[in-house]
Every structure is written in C-alpha cells, then in structure tokens.
Amino acid sequence: MFLKRISNSFRQFSTNKLKPANFTPQRAAEYLSTFEGGKVTIELYGKEFPGIATLTLDNPTKKNGLTGSMMADLHYSMDRLEKDEQNLRALIIQGSNGTFCSGGDLDFVKKICDSDHGYIMCSLMSHTLTRLSRLPFISISKIEGFALGGGAELASTCDIRVAHAKAKIGFVQGRIGVTPGWGGLPFIVRNFGYSRALEALCTAKVFNSLELQKLGFLQEIYETNADFEKYLSRYLSIEVEPIKAMKKGVIALQKRDLEAFEVERRVFASLWGGELQKALLSENRKHK
Ligand SMILES: CC[C@@H](C(=O)O)C(=O)SCCNC(=O)CCNC(=O)[C@H](O)C(C)(C)COP(=O)(O)OP(=O)(O)OC[C@H]1O[C@@H](n2cnc3c(N)ncnc32)[C@H](O)[C@@H]1OP(=O)(O)O
C-alpha cells in the first residue's frame, strides 16, 4: 500500500525528474524549489550577541506563508546550520515585517492540492523540522504577529518560544480540512501535554500570548525589541560549550518514534487534496 502510494506519486512527478528509486529529501527540495516566491535568509545577530544567528522567513505579501522554494531553502539552511561553522550558541527563527509565518502559502497549496504532492511536501518538511530540532545549539522562535498552521508547527519544533505580547498563534490546520503534517505533532504534544494538544488541534483556537504562556507553550513574552534583546542576553552569560552540551544531553532524551512520524505523514496525505480541503480552501478563510 505504502509502496503503491509512493510509486503513484512518482509517476506523476517523473516529468520533474523525481523517480521512486532515487527519491531523497534533496530531490524533493529540488522539485519544490520550482514553486517560487519568498526567501529564507541566515545572518549573524551582531557583535553584541556573539554566537547568535537569525533565520528569517521572508514572503511579505503572503504574511510569510511558505512557498515550495522557501521549503527548499529551509532544507538547504539545515545543511549550512548543521555544519555549525560559526560555533553558535543559539539560532533565532523569525519572520520579516512583523509576522512570524501564516503557514503554507495558500497559492502554492492550491497548486499542489493532491494527496501525492501532500505526502512529498510533508515528508520534506518533516525531515527539515526534525533536523531543526536536532541542531547542535538551541533554537528560539521569536513570534511576532501571526503563527498559524504550519507556522505554529515550526514554532513548536524550536527548543524555546518567545512571543510579542500581541502575537496570535493557532493550529488552524483543521479549519482547512487537514492535520499538522510537518513532523510537528510530537513537539506540539511535548509543549502542551496530550490533552491540551488535542484540544488546541481539534478546536483550532487562535491563542493570544498570555494564554500560551499560562499553558507553558511560551517561555517569555516581550513588548519591545529591547525587551527581547534583554531576554536574549541571558544566554550570553553561559559559554557556548556548556550550552551545546546541555542541548546534546536533552535531545538524547527525545525518542524519535519513526512509526508515529509515518502515521503523521499518512494521515496528512489522506486528507490533503480531498473534497473537504478543496471546499474549505475555496472559502479563503482568515484565522484571527
Ligand atoms: C496549508 C498548509 C497547512 C499546514 O500544512 O500546516 C497550513 O499551514 S494551514 C494554515 C494556512 N494559513 C492560513 O489559512 C492563513 C490565512 N490568512 C489569514 O488568516 C490572514 O491573512 C492572517 C494571516 C491572519 C493575516 O490577517 P491580516 O493581518 O488581516 O492580513 P490580510 O488577511 O489582509 O493578509 C495580507 C495578505 O496576505 C495574504 N496571506 C495571508 N496569509 C497567507 C497565506 N498563508 N498564503 C497566501 N496568502 C496569504 C492575504 O491573502 C492578503 O493578501 P491580499 O488580499 O492579496 O493583500
């Protein structure tokens, strides 16, 4: 059944040089990079914050919704970050222009709205977010504006979440007829606990920062960038080596349940491209 699904996928993708026998995340990234728009950039934070870098999602006309090429960029970003050439202590994941990430770019989503594409897209994202969670330094999501759907999933995968007082965060996937499928489910359960996670997913509530701090999902709320930097400077009081050692020790406790990841991808792909998703997407819903 699984092999049949994959071979069907690749029959469809074969014109794009993706074939069942040679599928890799790299090839999926090459394929998805043809769905252009937006970019992902990595920069050092600055001299006053040694060992800290930023990864910025930038697709301002879509509230930083992720296109295929941004998904590919994220994949290539992990290649760079895993090398850790700058000997980082922390990576800040953020969005440009006052918004974290509104999930998948819905124009891209509409172009890949069938189960096979859904499976390939979520497999690449699941691979990328797993790599993000296992980077040798800590990751901090800095959430301004909206973090919705896949954007909330990306934030969940980071080690630490810090949000602006007016941020809005919601696992709204259900509202467009799908589930989280980017490998985020175990992290959502880790951050909320089992029952609160199911509650957040099955109600698709859009939370404010205070609510999420009380639930333990957010570690800090800031009002101004100066407040954020004050928070960030706490990490400068510890040398890079013990920070990396701490991260290494903690991620060793993470059990990567491969079967659960596969179930996550399959249930995602079983809904992706279905009548329900297509009907809900055509409503152009907003989630506030
Ligand atoms: C699909 C993948 C799935 C997953 O795998 O997890 C998900 O990610 S599910 C979540 C998908 N995201 C959404 O459904 C978001 C829908 N958008 C909104 O709810 C709102 O736009 C907003 C994000 C709450 C922002 O509201 P507001 O501040 O009022 O701005 P506008 O609504 O006027 O938005 C400006 C502009 O941006 C476009 N936009 C916003 N988000 C997306 C998106 N995800 N994809 C594509 N375009 C997006 C919005 O349509 C506006 O465009 P214009 O009308 O052309 O100005």
Ligand as a Chemical Component Dictionary entry (heavy atoms), coordinates in Angstrom:
data_LIG
# 
_chem_comp.id                   LIG 
_chem_comp.type                 NON-POLYMER 
_chem_comp.pdbx_formal_charge   0 
_chem_comp.three_letter_code    LIG 
# 
loop_
_chem_comp_atom.comp_id 
_chem_comp_atom.atom_id 
_chem_comp_atom.alt_atom_id 
_chem_comp_atom.type_symbol 
_chem_comp_atom.charge 
_chem_comp_atom.model_Cartn_x 
_chem_comp_atom.model_Cartn_y 
_chem_comp_atom.model_Cartn_z 
_chem_comp_atom.pdbx_ordinal 
LIG C1  C1  C 0 -1.525 24.787 4.126  1  
LIG C2  C2  C 0 -0.509 24.129 4.968  2  
LIG C3  C3  C 0 -1.063 23.916 6.333  3  
LIG C4  C4  C 0 -0.101 23.025 7.044  4  
LIG O1  O1  O 0 0.464  22.163 6.376  5  
LIG O2  O2  O 0 0.066  23.118 8.236  6  
LIG C5  C5  C 0 -1.220 25.257 6.988  7  
LIG O3  O3  O 0 -0.305 25.982 7.167  8  
LIG S1  S1  S 0 -2.826 25.662 7.473  9  
LIG C6  C6  C 0 -2.746 27.430 7.683  10 
LIG C7  C7  C 0 -2.786 28.153 6.375  11 
LIG N1  N1  N 0 -2.845 29.573 6.588  12 
LIG C8  C8  C 0 -3.974 30.275 6.534  13 
LIG O4  O4  O 0 -5.037 29.744 6.272  14 
LIG C9  C9  C 0 -3.844 31.793 6.771  15 
LIG C10 C10 C 0 -4.951 32.576 6.088  16 
LIG N2  N2  N 0 -4.758 34.001 6.306  17 
LIG C11 C11 C 0 -5.224 34.634 7.400  18 
LIG O5  O5  O 0 -5.831 34.063 8.268  19 
LIG C12 C12 C 0 -4.934 36.112 7.468  20 
LIG O6  O6  O 0 -4.495 36.560 6.206  21 
LIG C13 C13 C 0 -3.847 36.450 8.540  22 
LIG C14 C14 C 0 -2.586 35.623 8.365  23 
LIG C15 C15 C 0 -4.469 36.219 9.920  24 
LIG C16 C16 C 0 -3.427 37.933 8.412  25 
LIG O7  O7  O 0 -4.565 38.771 8.504  26 
LIG P1  P1  P 0 -4.386 40.364 8.255  27 
LIG O8  O8  O 0 -3.328 40.881 9.128  28 
LIG O9  O9  O 0 -5.748 40.970 8.351  29 
LIG O10 O10 O 0 -3.832 40.485 6.781  30 
LIG P2  P2  P 0 -4.554 40.070 5.422  31 
LIG O11 O11 O 0 -5.541 38.970 5.641  32 
LIG O12 O12 O 0 -5.040 41.274 4.714  33 
LIG O13 O13 O 0 -3.317 39.429 4.649  34 
LIG C17 C17 C 0 -2.432 40.200 3.853  35 
LIG C18 C18 C 0 -2.203 39.446 2.569  36 
LIG O14 O14 O 0 -1.520 38.239 2.873  37 
LIG C19 C19 C 0 -2.230 37.162 2.277  38 
LIG N3  N3  N 0 -1.974 35.942 3.056  39 
LIG C20 C20 C 0 -2.016 35.800 4.369  40 
LIG N4  N4  N 0 -1.688 34.551 4.705  41 
LIG C21 C21 C 0 -1.486 33.879 3.558  42 
LIG C22 C22 C 0 -1.125 32.541 3.251  43 
LIG N5  N5  N 0 -0.917 31.623 4.203  44 
LIG N6  N6  N 0 -0.972 32.216 1.958  45 
LIG C23 C23 C 0 -1.169 33.113 0.955  46 
LIG N7  N7  N 0 -1.513 34.405 1.193  47 
LIG C24 C24 C 0 -1.660 34.761 2.482  48 
LIG C25 C25 C 0 -3.680 37.600 2.333  49 
LIG O15 O15 O 0 -4.466 36.837 1.452  50 
LIG C26 C26 C 0 -3.554 39.046 1.925  51 
LIG O16 O16 O 0 -3.366 39.111 0.520  52 
LIG P3  P3  P 0 -4.048 40.296 -0.329 53 
LIG O17 O17 O 0 -5.524 40.213 -0.052 54 
LIG O18 O18 O 0 -3.680 39.995 -1.744 55 
LIG O19 O19 O 0 -3.436 41.562 0.205  56 
# 
loop_
_chem_comp_bond.comp_id 
_chem_comp_bond.atom_id_1 
_chem_comp_bond.atom_id_2 
_chem_comp_bond.value_order 
_chem_comp_bond.pdbx_ordinal 
LIG C1  C2  SING 1  
LIG C2  C3  SING 2  
LIG C3  C4  SING 3  
LIG C3  C5  SING 4  
LIG C4  O1  DOUB 5  
LIG C4  O2  SING 6  
LIG C5  O3  DOUB 7  
LIG C5  S1  SING 8  
LIG S1  C6  SING 9  
LIG C6  C7  SING 10 
LIG C7  N1  SING 11 
LIG N1  C8  SING 12 
LIG C8  O4  DOUB 13 
LIG C8  C9  SING 14 
LIG C9  C10 SING 15 
LIG C10 N2  SING 16 
LIG N2  C11 SING 17 
LIG C11 O5  DOUB 18 
LIG C11 C12 SING 19 
LIG C12 O6  SING 20 
LIG C12 C13 SING 21 
LIG C13 C14 SING 22 
LIG C13 C15 SING 23 
LIG C13 C16 SING 24 
LIG C16 O7  SING 25 
LIG O7  P1  SING 26 
LIG P1  O8  DOUB 27 
LIG P1  O9  SING 28 
LIG P1  O10 SING 29 
LIG O10 P2  SING 30 
LIG P2  O11 DOUB 31 
LIG P2  O12 SING 32 
LIG P2  O13 SING 33 
LIG O13 C17 SING 34 
LIG C17 C18 SING 35 
LIG C18 O14 SING 36 
LIG C18 C26 SING 37 
LIG O14 C19 SING 38 
LIG C19 N3  SING 39 
LIG C19 C25 SING 40 
LIG N3  C20 SING 41 
LIG N3  C24 SING 42 
LIG C20 N4  DOUB 43 
LIG N4  C21 SING 44 
LIG C21 C22 SING 45 
LIG C21 C24 DOUB 46 
LIG C22 N5  SING 47 
LIG C22 N6  DOUB 48 
LIG N6  C23 SING 49 
LIG C23 N7  DOUB 50 
LIG N7  C24 SING 51 
LIG C25 O15 SING 52 
LIG C25 C26 SING 53 
LIG C26 O16 SING 54 
LIG O16 P3  SING 55 
LIG P3  O17 DOUB 56 
LIG P3  O18 SING 57 
LIG P3  O19 SING 58 
# 
